[in-house]
Amino acid sequence: MSEKLHIIPHQHHVNVEHRRAQNKHQSFVIWFIGLSGSGKSTLASQLETQLFNDGMRTYILDGDNIRSGLNKDLDFSENARKENIRRIGEVAKLMVDAGVLTLTAFISPFAEEREMVKQLLGAANYVEVYVDCPIEECEKRDVKGLYAKARKGEISNFTGISSPFEVPQNPDVVVKTAEVSVAEGVEKIKEAISKKLQNSITTN
């Protein structure tokens, strides 16, 4: 008999609707995807600042706070990267349940893993933002020299060089960071999520 059969979730008195009502806004995930250097973290950070200043409860999940802790046991092989995204999806799901507007900034190169996260969170709780930037521009912005190292073979499984990036077919928002300013990109995302944020808040 599987040990999972012995796991019985406890039904707590306070639920996600109560938390959303207290926070006075909906909770969901804004999932930024794109190549390294495309501007995901910059957009996420600027968007979070504006949402926070507007009184929203927010949190950003990115490589710095995930790879250095929860996922420090994972390497950058294809399977490990998929597991990295799966774990992030599970954490994001908990954050949504906590009533927090959550932003994630990860390359998320594979369509399969993005669909997995969408199914895990539920479509209503998932907003996909494709940060579209030509790889040539990403390389120009690469102050850490990661692309150069990848082209020399010093870094394996590097997205865009030795590992593929599967362009999303139906993202909720596309921001072309080589063509628009950060402020313009943030405004585009805010417009896209405005109705979702304003959905009625109820308590059970």
C-alpha positions in Angstrom: 0.0 0.0 0.0 1.3 3.4 -0.9 2.3 5.6 2.0 0.6 8.5 0.2 -2.8 6.9 1.1 -2.1 7.9 4.7 -1.8 11.6 3.8 -5.1 13.3 4.7 -5.1 17.1 4.3 -6.5 19.0 7.3 -9.3 21.4 6.6 -8.3 24.7 8.3 -10.9 27.3 9.2 -9.1 30.1 7.3 -9.1 29.6 3.5 -7.8 31.4 0.5 -11.0 33.4 0.0 -10.7 34.7 3.6 -7.1 35.8 2.9 -8.1 37.4 -0.4 -10.9 39.3 1.3 -8.5 40.5 4.1 -5.9 41.6 1.5 -8.6 43.2 -0.7 -7.2 41.7 -3.9 -7.1 38.4 -5.7 -4.0 36.1 -5.5 -2.5 34.5 -8.6 0.8 33.9 -10.3 2.4 36.1 -12.9 4.9 33.7 -14.6 7.6 35.5 -16.5 9.4 33.3 -19.1 12.2 34.1 -21.6 15.9 33.7 -22.4 18.6 34.6 -19.9 19.1 38.4 -20.2 15.7 39.0 -21.7 14.7 41.2 -18.8 12.4 38.9 -16.8 13.7 39.9 -13.4 13.8 43.6 -14.2 10.2 43.6 -15.3 9.1 41.5 -12.4 10.9 43.7 -9.9 9.5 46.9 -11.4 6.0 45.4 -11.6 6.2 44.2 -8.0 7.3 47.6 -6.8 4.2 49.3 -8.3 1.8 46.6 -7.1 3.3 46.8 -3.6 3.0 50.5 -3.6 -0.6 50.1 -4.6 -1.2 48.1 -1.4 -0.9 44.6 -2.8 0.7 41.7 -0.9 3.4 40.5 -3.3 6.4 38.2 -3.5 8.9 37.4 -6.2 10.3 33.9 -6.8 13.5 33.8 -8.9 16.7 31.9 -9.2 18.4 33.7 -6.4 16.0 32.7 -3.7 15.1 29.3 -5.1 18.4 27.9 -6.4 20.3 29.0 -3.3 17.9 27.3 -0.9 15.0 25.0 -1.8 16.6 23.7 -5.0 20.3 23.9 -4.2 20.4 20.1 -4.7 19.5 20.4 -8.4 22.0 20.8 -11.3 21.1 22.1 -14.7 20.4 18.9 -16.6 17.2 18.7 -18.4 15.5 16.5 -15.8 16.8 18.7 -13.0 15.5 21.8 -14.6 12.1 20.3 -15.0 12.1 19.4 -11.3 13.2 22.9 -10.5 10.1 24.3 -12.3 7.8 21.7 -10.7 9.0 22.6 -7.2 8.6 26.3 -8.0 5.1 25.6 -9.2 4.3 23.9 -5.9 5.7 26.8 -3.9 3.7 29.3 -6.0 0.6 27.3 -5.4 1.1 27.7 -1.7 1.7 31.4 -2.1 -1.6 31.8 -4.0 -3.4 29.9 -1.2 -1.8 32.3 1.2 -3.4 35.2 -0.7 -0.2 36.6 -2.1 0.2 38.0 -5.6 3.2 36.0 -6.7 5.6 36.8 -9.5 8.1 34.2 -10.9 11.1 34.9 -13.1 12.5 31.7 -14.6 13.6 30.8 -18.2 11.0 27.9 -18.2 12.2 26.8 -21.6 9.9 23.8 -22.2 6.3 24.0 -23.1 5.6 20.7 -21.2 6.7 22.2 -17.9 4.8 25.4 -18.4 1.6 23.5 -19.1 2.3 21.4 -16.0 2.5 24.5 -13.8 -0.6 25.9 -15.4 -2.5 22.7 -14.6 -1.1 22.7 -11.1 -2.1 26.2 -10.3 -5.3 26.2 -12.4 -5.7 28.4 -15.5 -7.5 31.1 -13.4 -4.4 31.5 -11.2 -1.8 31.6 -14.0 -0.8 34.6 -16.1 2.0 33.8 -18.6 4.2 36.7 -19.6 6.6 36.0 -22.5 9.6 38.3 -22.3 10.5 38.2 -25.9 14.0 39.4 -26.8 16.4 38.3 -29.6 19.3 36.2 -28.4 21.7 38.7 -29.9 20.4 41.4 -27.6 20.4 39.1 -24.6 24.1 38.4 -25.3 24.8 42.2 -25.4 23.2 42.6 -22.0 25.1 39.6 -20.5 27.3 41.3 -17.9 28.2 37.9 -16.3 29.5 36.5 -19.6 27.4 33.4 -19.4 26.6 33.3 -23.1 30.3 33.6 -24.0 31.1 30.7 -21.6 28.3 28.7 -23.1 29.6 29.2 -26.6 33.0 28.1 -25.5 31.5 24.9 -24.0 32.3 25.9 -20.4 28.6 25.8 -19.5 26.4 22.9 -20.7 22.7 22.8 -21.2 22.5 26.6 -21.6 19.2 27.7 -23.1 19.5 29.3 -26.5 23.0 27.8 -27.1 23.2 24.2 -26.2 19.6 23.6 -25.0 16.4 24.7 -26.8 13.9 27.3 -25.8 10.4 26.5 -26.9 8.6 29.7 -27.8 5.1 29.8 -26.1 2.3 29.7 -28.5 -0.4 31.4 -26.5 1.1 33.6 -23.7 -1.3 36.0 -21.9 1.1 38.9 -22.4 4.1 39.4 -24.7 6.7 42.1 -23.9 9.3 42.8 -26.5 12.0 44.2 -24.3 14.3 45.2 -27.3 11.5 47.4 -28.6 9.8 48.9 -25.5 11.0 50.5 -22.2 10.7 48.7 -18.9 8.0 51.2 -17.9 6.0 50.5 -21.1 6.4 46.7 -20.5 5.2 47.0 -16.9 2.2 49.1 -18.0 1.2 46.5 -20.6 1.3 43.8 -17.9 -0.7 45.9 -15.5 -3.4 46.5 -18.1 -3.6 42.7 -18.8 -4.1 41.8 -15.1 -6.3 44.7 -14.0 -9.6 42.9 -14.5 -8.2 39.8 -12.7 -7.2 41.9 -9.7 -10.6 43.6 -9.6 -12.6 40.4 -9.5 -15.0 40.4 -6.6 -13.7 39.2 -3.3 -16.0 37.0 -1.2 -15.7 35.0 2.0 -17.3 31.7 2.7 
